[in-house]
Structure formats: structure tokens, C-alpha cells
Amino acid sequence: MTDRQSVEDDFREFVAARSPALLRTAYLLTGDWATAEDLLQTALTKIYLAWRRLGEIEAVEPYARRVLVNTSISWWRRRWHGERPTEVLPEPAVADRVDEQLERDALWRHVQSLPARQRAVLVLRFYEDLSEAQTAAILDISTGTVKSQTSRALSTLRGRLGAERAAEQARVDELAAQAERSRIPRQAPAPAPPPRPVRAAAPRVPAPAGGVEGR
């Protein structure tokens, strides 16, 4: 077996084993399945070319994540992602966990609106469950930068979620007030007084013609 054939076989095994996990990471970075598939294909192409050039890649999966993140950030900055409908995390809702599902969906919407670097840090730290050191290595930044980016992102999320909850509560209070006002019976207006009767004037008797004759 030639070295080239060995590289291609190793790459195929890697793709078959790790594509689902990498696609999930791509989705978390992009927020859209179609874009995630494009991102994964682009990343796999870069990984394959590097694999052929180097003969082998140490720690292939961290390298693949780094390619995914860097490509995603590049697309984000160049706005190749365009405007796409927002999706929720691909997890089915459970009947007795509706509130939890709604909370998670709200959080995910705000994660999607973060700057690309902060979003990548959160995806790697909390969705991929990587350590600060692993995240720093993939993003090629210091652990201090990972900490500061995480702190800023979480602060932004707390502020936006708090404002969203306050707005929702204000809306609920307003609706409750409107419902309460609709239940209070309105006081009927007092009836108008009856019209006063108009007294008809006595008819005027005309005097006899020619005046009164003396006796």
C-alpha cells in the first residue's frame, strides 16, 4: 500500500468516525444546518490537504476543531453566512420540561447573536466541554483571553436574558391589568330627569266689534 493510499484510508476512517460530532460543532458555530454542512465540507477539504502535505497530523480532532472555528470566524467576518432563519438546538422537547426547553431556546438565540470569537469560546467551553487550555490551543489564544472572552459573553447573555424576562413580565402584568379592568362592571349613567310639562296659555277672547253701548 502506498503512503498516499494509507493517508486516504486514514482520512476516510476519520471522516466516518467523527463527521457527526464535527457537524454538530459546525452547527453550534453557525446556527444553521445548511451552513454547517458547507462549513464541515470546507474544513474537511482543508484537513485532507494538510494530511496529504504532512503525511500525518498529530491530534487530528483538535486540529479539525481549530479549522472549523477559524473558517467559521472567517465566514462570519466576511458575512458569507447571510441572513438565515434562527433554529433551536436539535433536541426534542419533553412534555414536563417545557419551561426548560423554552429557556434553552432563548439562551441559544442570544448565543447566536454574540461576536464570532465569543461564540466560538462558549461553544468549545460549554457545548463541547473543553477545558480553558484546550480551547486556547484550538483558537490559538491565551487562557487569559479565553477567560476574558467567556466572562464578556456570559455577562452579555445575562444582560440580554434579564432584559427579555423583564419585558415579558411587563407584558404579562399589562395583560393582567387589562383583564382586571374588563371584569369591573361599568356604572350605568343616571337617568335623565323627565321633561317639565308645558302649560298651555289660555285662549284670548276678542272684544265685541263697535265697543260697548250705553243704556
Phi, psi and omega in degrees: 000129180289161177299320180298317179295322179296319178298315181294322178294316179298320180294317179298318178298318179297314181298315181296323185278324192246356181302316180301316180293319179291326177295321177298317177298318179298320178295318179297330179281330186252330181079013182210131186293319181297315178295322179298319178295319177297317180298316180296317179298318178296317180295317180297325176297315179296320180295318180297315180296319178294321180298316179293322183290320185268345182085326176199161179230123176286141179051067187299316185294315174301323177296318180296319178296321180297318178297317179301311183295313181296320178294318179299315179297320178298316178296318181301312182295324181272001177057037174285344184287336180065192178257120181231155178299145178281132176250166177257167179301141186283063178230130182291145177281143176258142188304319183269013179230034183297315181299319179296319179296317179296320179296318179294320179296318178297317179298318182295323177299320181285327176299320181296335183271358180288159172302155188302317183293316179296319179297318179298319179298314180295319180300314182288321184285315191251328178273321178268351175060041176268156178284170177298321180294317179295319178297317179299320181294318181293318182274355180059046176227172180280161177294329176297321178293322176301315180296315182293320179294322177296315181298315180296317181296315180294323177297317178297316180296317179299317180296316182290320178293321177297317178294322179294317179295319180298319179295319179295319180294320177298321179294317179298316179298320180294318178295321179295320178295319178297319179294321179295319179295326181289338180275343181282119182292140178280140179286129181290142179293148180296141181293147180289143179296148180295150181293142179290138180290143179264119180282128180284140179288142178296143181291142180271124181270124181289147178290151179296146180291143175086359177082190184257126180276140178283158182264000000 
